[in-house]
Amino acid sequence: MKTRIRDRWRNPEQQESAEKNGQALGYVCWQLALTAARNLHAEDFIYQDDVQRVAVIREYLVFLVHAADRLAFDTLEAHDRTAFVPALAHACAAQFQRNAAEVLGSGDYREQFIETLNRRNSHYGECSFTEGTPGYALLRAFSDHIQAIMGHDQTNRWVMDQVMDIDGPSVVKQLAKSMKNLGSGADSARNAPAVK
C-alpha cells in the first residue's frame, strides 16, 4: 500500500535547523506508521478493535524514531543530533496523542508513547543497524511486539513474517529517503538518547 509522503521543504535552498527537521520528520513517521497499519489490514491480517490498531501504530512510530536516530548517528553532529532526536520524538508523541484521543477518547497517550519509546530504545539499542539497514535482531524484536499486539490466532499468526521481511525494511527505506530529502542525513548508529 502506497501513500504520498510530503518530505521536502518548500524552499530547498534554505537550510532548516535540526530541530525543525525533527519536527517535520515526525509527520512523515506518522504517515509511515499509519500506512503500515493499513497495509497489515490490506494483507488480510485482522484487528479486533481500534485499541489494537492504535497500539500497532504506536509500535511503528517507536520503531521509526529509533531507526531515525540510528540513521542520523553518522550524518549529524552531536549537538544537532541531540536537538533532532527529541524534536522528532516529541512530534511523534504529539501526533500520537492527537490521533489516539480522536479514536479512543481522552487519555494521556503522549506519556504512554514516551514510556514505550524509552523502554524499546534500551532493547533496540543492543541490536545491529548497519549501512542504513536494521539487522535481523532489531527487526525480530520489533516484529515480536507487533505479533504480541495482533495475537497468534489462525489469521494473524504470520504477521511477524510480514513485518520482518516486508513492512519493517520498507518503512526504514522510506524513512532514510525522507531524512535525506529534509536534509537530516541518513546512515548508521548506536544507542538512542532517552527522551524526557
JOVEN-V287273 format. One record per pair of residues at least 12 apart in sequence whose C-alpha atoms are under 10 Angstrom apart, sorted by the first residue. I is the first residue (numbers start at 0). J is the second residue. D is the distance in whole Angstrom. If there is no record, write none. Layout:
I&J&D ; I&J&D
//
This chain:
0&34&7 ; 0&35&8 ; 0&37&8 ; 0&38&6 ; 0&39&9 ; 0&41&8 ; 0&42&9 ; 1&31&9 ; 1&34&7 ; 1&35&9 ; 1&37&10 ; 1&38&9 ; 2&30&8 ; 2&31&8 ; 2&33&9 ; 2&34&7 ; 2&35&10 ; 3&27&10 ; 3&30&9 ; 3&31&10 ; 3&34&10 ; 4&26&9 ; 4&27&7 ; 4&28&10 ; 4&30&7 ; 4&31&8 ; 4&173&9 ; 4&174&10 ; 4&177&8 ; 5&23&9 ; 5&24&10 ; 5&26&9 ; 5&27&7 ; 5&30&9 ; 5&177&8 ; 5&180&10 ; 5&181&10 ; 6&20&10 ; 6&23&8 ; 6&24&7 ; 6&26&9 ; 6&27&7 ; 6&174&10 ; 6&176&9 ; 6&177&5 ; 6&178&8 ; 6&179&9 ; 6&180&6 ; 6&181&6 ; 6&182&10 ; 7&20&10 ; 7&23&9 ; 7&24&10 ; 7&177&8 ; 7&178&9 ; 7&179&9 ; 7&180&6 ; 7&181&5 ; 7&182&9 ; 8&20&9 ; 8&23&9 ; 8&180&8 ; 8&181&6 ; 8&182&9 ; 11&180&9 ; 11&181&8 ; 11&182&9 ; 14&181&9 ; 14&182&8 ; 15&181&8 ; 15&182&8 ; 15&183&9 ; 16&79&8 ; 16&82&9 ; 16&83&8 ; 16&182&9 ; 16&183&9 ; 17&75&9 ; 17&76&10 ; 17&78&9 ; 17&79&5 ; 17&80&7 ; 17&81&9 ; 17&82&6 ; 17&83&5 ; 17&84&9 ; 17&86&8 ; 17&87&10 ; 17&181&10 ; 17&182&9 ; 17&183&7 ; 18&79&8 ; 18&80&9 ; 18&81&9 ; 18&82&5 ; 18&83&5 ; 18&84&8 ; 18&85&8 ; 18&86&5 ; 18&87&8 ; 18&183&10 ; 19&82&9 ; 19&83&8 ; 19&86&8 ; 19&87&9 ; 19&181&10 ; 19&183&10 ; 20&82&10 ; 20&83&7 ; 20&84&10 ; 20&86&8 ; 20&87&8 ; 20&178&8 ; 20&181&6 ; 20&182&7 ; 20&183&6 ; 21&64&10 ; 21&67&9 ; 21&79&10 ; 21&80&9 ; 21&82&8 ; 21&83&5 ; 21&84&6 ; 21&85&8 ; 21&86&5 ; 21&87&4 ; 21&88&8 ; 21&89&9 ; 21&90&8 ; 21&91&9 ; 21&178&9 ; 21&181&9 ; 21&183&8 ; 22&83&8 ; 22&84&9 ; 22&85&9 ; 22&86&5 ; 22&87&5 ; 22&88&8 ; 22&89&8 ; 22&90&5 ; 22&91&8 ; 23&86&9 ; 23&87&8 ; 23&90&8 ; 23&91&10 ; 23&177&10 ; 23&178&9 ; 23&181&8 ; 24&63&10 ; 24&64&9 ; 24&67&9 ; 24&83&9 ; 24&84&10 ; 24&86&9 ; 24&87&6 ; 24&88&9 ; 24&90&8 ; 24&91&9 ; 24&174&8 ; 24&177&7 ; 24&178&7 ; 24&181&8 ; 24&183&9 ; 25&60&9 ; 25&63&9 ; 25&64&8 ; 25&84&10 ; 25&86&8 ; 25&87&5 ; 25&88&7 ; 25&89&8 ; 25&90&5 ; 25&91&5 ; 25&92&9 ; 25&93&9 ; 25&94&8 ; 26&87&9 ; 26&90&7 ; 26&91&7 ; 26&93&10 ; 26&94&7 ; 27&60&10 ; 27&63&10 ; 27&87&10 ; 27&91&9 ; 27&173&9 ; 27&174&8 ; 27&177&8 ; 27&178&9 ; 28&59&8 ; 28&60&6 ; 28&61&9 ; 28&62&10 ; 28&63&6 ; 28&64&8 ; 28&67&9 ; 28&87&9 ; 28&88&10 ; 28&90&9 ; 28&91&7 ; 28&94&9 ; 28&170&9 ; 28&171&10 ; 28&173&10 ; 28&174&7 ; 28&177&9 ; 29&56&8 ; 29&57&9 ; 29&59&9 ; 29&60&7 ; 29&63&9 ; 29&90&9 ; 29&91&7 ; 29&92&10 ; 29&94&7 ; 29&95&8 ; 29&98&10 ; 30&56&10 ; 30&60&9 ; 30&94&10 ; 31&56&9 ; 31&59&8 ; 31&60&8 ; 31&63&9 ; 31&169&10 ; 31&170&6 ; 31&171&9 ; 31&173&8 ; 31&174&8 ; 32&53&10 ; 32&55&8 ; 32&56&5 ; 32&57&8 ; 32&58&8 ; 32&59&5 ; 32&60&6 ; 32&61&9 ; 32&62&9 ; 32&63&8 ; 32&170&8 ; 33&52&9 ; 33&53&9 ; 33&55&9 ; 33&56&6 ; 33&57&9 ; 33&59&8 ; 33&60&9 ; 34&56&9 ; 34&59&10 ; 34&166&10 ; 34&170&9 ; 35&55&9 ; 35&56&8 ; 35&59&8 ; 35&162&9 ; 35&166&7 ; 35&167&9 ; 35&169&9 ; 35&170&8 ; 36&52&7 ; 36&53&9 ; 36&54&10 ; 36&55&6 ; 36&56&6 ; 36&57&10 ; 36&58&10 ; 36&59&8 ; 36&166&10 ; 37&52&9 ; 37&56&9 ; 38&161&10 ; 38&166&8 ; 39&52&10 ; 39&55&10 ; 39&155&10 ; 39&158&8 ; 39&161&8 ; 39&162&9 ; 39&166&9 ; 40&52&9 ; 42&158&9 ; 42&161&9 ; 43&154&8 ; 43&155&8 ; 43&158&10 ; 44&149&8 ; 44&153&10 ; 44&154&6 ; 44&155&5 ; 44&156&9 ; 44&157&9 ; 44&158&7 ; 44&161&10 ; 45&149&8 ; 45&150&10 ; 45&152&10 ; 45&154&7 ; 45&155&7 ; 45&158&10 ; 46&148&9 ; 46&149&7 ; 46&150&9 ; 46&155&9 ; 47&149&8 ; 47&150&10 ; 49&99&9 ; 49&102&7 ; 49&103&7 ; 50&99&9 ; 50&102&9 ; 50&103&7 ; 50&148&10 ; 51&145&10 ; 51&148&6 ; 51&149&7 ; 51&150&10 ; 52&99&10 ; 52&148&9 ; 52&149&9 ; 53&95&9 ; 53&98&9 ; 53&99&7 ; 53&102&8 ; 53&103&8 ; 53&148&10 ; 54&99&9 ; 54&112&10 ; 54&144&10 ; 54&145&8 ; 54&148&7 ; 54&149&9 ; 55&144&8 ; 55&145&6 ; 55&146&9 ; 55&147&10 ; 55&148&7 ; 55&149&8 ; 56&95&8 ; 56&99&10 ; 56&145&9 ; 57&91&9 ; 57&92&9 ; 57&95&7 ; 57&99&9 ; 57&108&10 ; 57&111&9 ; 57&112&7 ; 57&115&8 ; 57&116&9 ; 57&145&10 ; 58&112&9 ; 58&115&8 ; 58&116&9 ; 58&119&9 ; 58&141&8 ; 58&142&9 ; 58&144&7 ; 58&145&7 ; 58&148&9 ; 59&141&8 ; 59&142&10 ; 59&144&10 ; 59&145&8 ; 59&166&10 ; 59&167&9 ; 59&170&9 ; 60&88&9 ; 60&91&7 ; 60&92&9 ; 60&94&10 ; 60&95&8 ; 60&112&9 ; 60&116&9 ; 61&88&8 ; 61&91&8 ; 61&92&9 ; 61&112&8 ; 61&113&9 ; 61&115&7 ; 61&116&5 ; 61&117&9 ; 61&118&10 ; 61&119&8 ; 61&120&8 ; 61&141&9 ; 62&116&8 ; 62&119&8 ; 62&120&9 ; 62&123&9 ; 62&137&9 ; 62&138&9 ; 62&140&10 ; 62&141&7 ; 62&142&10 ; 62&167&9 ; 62&170&10 ; 62&171&9 ; 63&87&10 ; 63&88&10 ; 63&91&10 ; 63&167&9 ; 63&170&8 ; 63&171&7 ; 63&174&7 ; 64&84&8 ; 64&85&9 ; 64&87&7 ; 64&88&6 ; 64&89&10 ; 64&91&8 ; 64&116&8 ; 64&120&9 ; 64&174&10 ; 64&191&9 ; 65&84&9 ; 65&87&10 ; 65&88&9 ; 65&116&8 ; 65&117&10 ; 65&119&8 ; 65&120&7 ; 65&123&8 ; 65&124&8 ; 65&189&10 ; 65&190&9 ; 65&191&7 ; 65&192&10 ; 66&120&10 ; 66&123&9 ; 66&124&10 ; 66&128&8 ; 66&131&9 ; 66&132&9 ; 66&133&8 ; 66&137&10 ; 66&170&10 ; 66&171&7 ; 66&174&8 ; 66&175&9 ; 66&185&10 ; 66&186&10 ; 66&187&9 ; 66&188&9 ; 66&191&9 ; 67&83&9 ; 67&84&8 ; 67&87&9 ; 67&88&10 ; 67&131&10 ; 67&171&8 ; 67&174&7 ; 67&175&7 ; 67&178&8 ; 67&183&9 ; 67&184&9 ; 67&185&8 ; 67&186&9 ; 67&187&9 ; 67&188&9 ; 67&191&9 ; 68&80&8 ; 68&81&10 ; 68&83&8 ; 68&84&6 ; 68&85&10 ; 68&87&9 ; 68&88&10 ; 68&185&9 ; 68&186&10 ; 68&187&9 ; 68&188&7 ; 68&189&8 ; 68&190&8 ; 68&191&6 ; 68&192&9 ; 69&84&10 ; 69&124&9 ; 69&127&10 ; 69&128&7 ; 69&129&9 ; 69&131&8 ; 69&132&9 ; 69&133&9 ; 69&185&8 ; 69&186&7 ; 69&187&5 ; 69&188&4 ; 69&189&6 ; 69&190&7 ; 69&191&7 ; 70&128&9 ; 70&129&9 ; 70&130&9 ; 70&131&6 ; 70&132&9 ; 70&133&10 ; 70&171&9 ; 70&174&9 ; 70&175&7 ; 70&178&9 ; 70&183&9 ; 70&184&7 ; 70&185&4 ; 70&186&4 ; 70&187&5 ; 70&188&6 ; 70&189&9 ; 71&83&9 ; 71&84&9 ; 71&131&9 ; 71&175&9 ; 71&178&9 ; 71&179&10 ; 71&183&7 ; 71&184&6 ; 71&185&5 ; 71&186&6 ; 71&187&7 ; 71&188&7 ; 71&189&10 ; 72&184&9 ; 72&185&8 ; 72&186&7 ; 72&187&6 ; 72&188&5 ; 72&189&7 ; 72&190&9 ; 72&191&9 ; 73&184&8 ; 73&185&7 ; 73&186&6 ; 73&187&6 ; 73&188&6 ; 73&189&9 ; 74&183&8 ; 74&184&5 ; 74&185&6 ; 74&186&6 ; 74&187&8 ; 74&188&9 ; 75&183&7 ; 75&184&7 ; 75&185&8 ; 75&186&10 ; 79&183&9 ; 80&183&9 ; 80&191&10 ; 80&192&9 ; 81&191&10 ; 81&192&8 ; 83&183&8 ; 84&191&8 ; 84&192&8 ; 84&193&9 ; 84&194&8 ; 85&191&10 ; 85&192&8 ; 85&193&8 ; 85&194&6 ; 85&195&8 ; 86&194&9 ; 88&112&9 ; 88&113&8 ; 88&116&8 ; 88&193&10 ; 88&194&7 ; 88&195&10 ; 89&109&8 ; 89&112&9 ; 89&113&8 ; 89&194&8 ; 89&195&9 ; 91&109&9 ; 91&112&9 ; 91&113&9 ; 92&108&8 ; 92&109&5 ; 92&110&8 ; 92&111&9 ; 92&112&6 ; 92&113&7 ; 92&116&10 ; 93&108&9 ; 93&109&6 ; 93&110&10 ; 93&112&9 ; 94&108&10 ; 94&109&9 ; 95&108&7 ; 95&109&7 ; 95&111&10 ; 95&112&7 ; 96&108&5 ; 96&109&5 ; 96&110&9 ; 96&111&9 ; 96&112&8 ; 97&109&9 ; 110&195&10 ; 113&193&9 ; 113&194&7 ; 113&195&8 ; 114&193&10 ; 114&194&9 ; 114&195&9 ; 116&191&10 ; 116&193&8 ; 116&194&8 ; 117&191&9 ; 117&192&9 ; 117&193&6 ; 117&194&7 ; 117&195&9 ; 118&193&9 ; 119&140&9 ; 119&141&9 ; 119&144&10 ; 120&190&7 ; 120&191&6 ; 120&192&8 ; 120&193&8 ; 120&194&10 ; 121&190&8 ; 121&191&8 ; 121&192&9 ; 121&193&9 ; 122&137&9 ; 122&140&8 ; 122&141&10 ; 122&190&9 ; 123&136&8 ; 123&137&6 ; 123&138&9 ; 123&140&7 ; 123&141&8 ; 123&189&10 ; 123&190&8 ; 123&191&9 ; 124&137&8 ; 124&188&9 ; 124&189&6 ; 124&190&5 ; 124&191&7 ; 124&192&10 ; 125&137&8 ; 125&189&8 ; 125&190&7 ; 126&138&9 ; 126&139&10 ; 126&140&9 ; 126&189&9 ; 126&190&9 ; 127&187&9 ; 127&188&9 ; 127&189&8 ; 128&186&9 ; 128&187&6 ; 128&188&7 ; 128&189&8 ; 129&186&8 ; 129&187&6 ; 129&188&7 ; 129&189&10 ; 130&185&9 ; 130&186&6 ; 130&187&6 ; 130&188&9 ; 131&171&8 ; 131&172&8 ; 131&175&7 ; 131&185&7 ; 131&186&5 ; 131&187&5 ; 131&188&9 ; 132&168&7 ; 132&171&7 ; 132&172&8 ; 132&175&9 ; 132&186&8 ; 132&187&8 ; 133&167&9 ; 133&168&7 ; 133&171&8 ; 133&172&10 ; 133&187&9 ; 134&168&10 ; 135&163&8 ; 135&164&10 ; 136&163&10 ; 137&163&9 ; 137&167&10 ; 138&159&9 ; 138&160&10 ; 138&162&8 ; 138&163&5 ; 138&164&8 ; 138&166&10 ; 138&167&7 ; 138&168&8 ; 139&159&8 ; 139&160&9 ; 139&162&9 ; 139&163&6 ; 139&164&10 ; 139&167&10 ; 140&159&10 ; 140&163&9 ; 141&159&9 ; 141&162&8 ; 141&163&8 ; 141&167&8 ; 142&158&8 ; 142&159&5 ; 142&160&8 ; 142&161&9 ; 142&162&6 ; 142&163&6 ; 142&164&10 ; 142&166&10 ; 142&167&8 ; 143&158&9 ; 143&159&7 ; 143&160&10 ; 143&162&9 ; 143&163&9 ; 144&159&9 ; 145&158&8 ; 145&159&7 ; 145&162&8 ; 146&158&6 ; 146&159&6 ; 146&160&9 ; 146&162&9 ; 147&159&9
//
